Amino acid sequence: MKTKAIFNWSSGKDSALALYKTLQNPGIEIVSLLTSVNKQFNRISMHGVRTELLEQQAQSIGLPLYKMEIPEMPTMEVYEEVMRETLKHFTDKGVTHSVFGDIFLEDLRKYREDKLAEMQLEGLFPLWKTNTKELIREFLDLGFKTIVTCVNERNLDKSFVGRIIDEQFLADLPEDVDVCGENGEFHTFTFDGPIFAEPINFKVGEIVYRKYEKPKTDASSTACDTDDAFDYGFWYCDLIPK
């Protein structure tokens, strides 16, 4: 009998590679993609991607999509309550595992596993502890294509947002920036590759700057994979569905 799992889909490159690897495992059945969506703006949390493009991804991948709607700046209590309700929806359907694209953030993995355990679920991390330079190389060699939709101004300037990740992009990254953006330096939208039946069509829109107030709790660190991201501003590149 196959293990039933949900896949935590961010729309970006790490999710795409982790899903690719998971789909190669004949013992795992992915019953649904799960994505956190900003309820106020109807966009993927932190990545800033319109849900229309998210839905096109799921359709091209051929998997159901469950959108977990959260407020713009949730408290930890609100975030965790929405997550509990979402996970219960899946455990009631026989799901026993939850798959993530995390690579090396120990605190984040522990948080995820602790919360999953409360719902009698287990986490799966197909990219865990793999060298990020090897991962981005594998990602590109497989034929995946991804565009940077958000950068944290503490790490990268405006010129990096809206760029396709290729050899030149990697060469231009500062030495202290992880090539997979695992520390929250940047986020991406993957629009082509071996998991897609057809590419996702879009055009690049305007680039905007947003700065967030520091929340009273650390709920944001759970949502965006970095503890102090909201002390800084972000550059976003809007992607417009064709």
N, C-alpha and C positions, 0 to 999 in steps of 0.2 A: 504494500500500500504506500502511495506517495505521501510525503510530508506536505501538508497544506500551509502555505505561507502568504503573507502580504509583503509587497515590496514598497519601501519608502522612497518614492520617486520625487526628486527635486527638480527634474527636467534638465539637469546639467551633466557634465562629462563623467563624474565619478559614479553617479547613478547609472548612466548608460553602460559603462564598463562593468559595473557590478551586476547589472541585470543581464548583460550578455553572458557573463560567467555563470550566473545562476540558471539561466535557461539551458546551459549545457549539461546541467546535473539532472539525470533522468529520475532521480529520487525526490525531486521537489516540484510541486505544482504551485505556480503563482496564481492565486485566485483573483488578485486585484492589485493595481497600483494605488498607493495612498500618498496624497500630496496636501501639505498645509497651504491654505489659501487665505490671503488677507481679505476678510469679508467686506471691509469698507471700500477697497479699491478693485476687488475682483482680480487680484493678481497673485502669483506664487510668492509666498513669504520670502523676503530677502532678495530673491532673484529678480523680482519686479516684472516677471513675464506675464502677459495677458493669459487668462484662462482659456481663451479660444485656441491659442497655440498649444497649451497643455493638452487640451482635448484632441487636437489634431495628432499630437504625439501618441497618445494612447490608442487612437484609431489606427494609426500606421503600425504601431507595435502589435496590435491585436489583443490587447488586454483590457478588462474593465478598469474604470477609474473611479476612485472614491475621493472626493474633495472634502478635506477637513477644514471647515471654516472657523477662523479665529479672529478676534478683534485686532485692530491696528497695533495696540500696545497692551497685550494681555498681562495680567498679574500671573504669578506662578500658579495660584489656585485655579484661576479660570482656564489657563492653558492645560493643566493636568486634568481638570474635570472634562474638558472637551476630548482630550486624549483617551481618558477612561471610557467614555461613552462610545468613542470610535472603535476602540479595541474590543469592547463587549459585542459590538455589532458583528465583528469578525469571529470572535471565539464562539459565539452562538452558532456560527456556520461551520464549526469544526476546525478553524485555523489554529495552529499550534506554534507557528514561528513567524518572526518578523525580520525582514532582510534590510540591511543598511549598507551604504557605500562609504562608511567611515574608514579612515586609513590608519591614523596613529594617535588620535586624541583620547587618552586614557580616561579622563574624567567624564567626557561625553559618553563613551561606551559604558562606563559603570552606571551612569545615570539612566541610560536607556535600559540596561539589563535589570536594574533594580525596579524600574517602573513596569517592565514587562513581566517580571516575576510576580508582581502583585496581581497580575491578570492570568497567571499560569501560562505565560508565553515565554519562548526562548528567542534570543537574537542570533542572527546569522550575519557574518561580516566577511564576505568573499574577498575583499581587498586588504584585509587587516595586515598591518606590518610589512606590506610590500613597499619597496623603495619607490618613492613618488616619481623619480626620473624614469624608472622602468615602466611605471604605470602609464605615464603620458606618452612614452614611446610606443607601448603596446596599443594604446588608444588610437594614436594616429596611424600606426601600421595596419590596424584592422579596417581603416577607412572611415572612421568616425569623423564628423565635422561639427565644430562647436564654436559659438560666438560668445564673447564676454559681455554680459548684460549689466554687471554691477562691479564697481571697485571701491575698496575702502581707501579714503584719502590718506590715511596714515601710512599706507604701503605703496600706493600707486597713484599717479596723476591721471587727469582726465583723458590723456592721449591713449590709455590702454583700454578704455571702455568702447565697445562697439567693434572690436577687432576679432578676427578669426584666429583661433589658436593654431599656429603653424610654426615652422622652424624660426622664422624671424621674430615672432612674438616671444618664443622661449628665449631667444638670444637677447632680447631687449629687457627681459625681466631683471630687476636688481637681484644681487646675490642673496640677499636676506629674505626674498620672497619665495615661498614654496611653489614649485612648478605646477602643482595641482591646486594651489590656493587653499590647502587644508587648514590653515590658520585663519581663514576668513578673509584673505586678501582680495579675492575676487570670486565671482559666481558666473555661471555660464548657462547657455541654452544649446542643447545638442539637437541638430536638425537633420542629420543624415548618418548612415552607418548600417552595419549588418543586422541590427535589431528592427530596422524600419522597412516596411514594405515599399514605401516611397518617401522621398525627402519632404520636409516640412517647408512650405513656401511662405516667405515673409519679406518685408522690406524694412530697412533700418530707418527709424524715425528720429525724433529729437533726443538730445542728451540733456538730462536735468540733474540738478544737485539737490540732495535732501540731507538735512541734519536732524537727528532725533534727540529728544530729551532723554537723559539717563533715567531709566525706569526705577521705581522704588524697590523692585525685586529683581532677581536675575533670570526671570522667565525668558528674556530675550536671548540669553546665552544658550538656552535649550533650543530655541528656534533657529538661531543663525550660527551655531557652532563656534562661538567665540565669546569669551567672558566680558570683554570691555568694548565691543564693537560700537555700542551706542554712545560712546564718548566722542565719536568722530562722525564726519559727514561721509556721504556716499555719492558717487557718480553713477547714474543709471542711463542705459541706452534703451529706448523704447523700440520694441519689435512689433511691426504692424502686419497682421495676417493679410495675405493676398487673396 
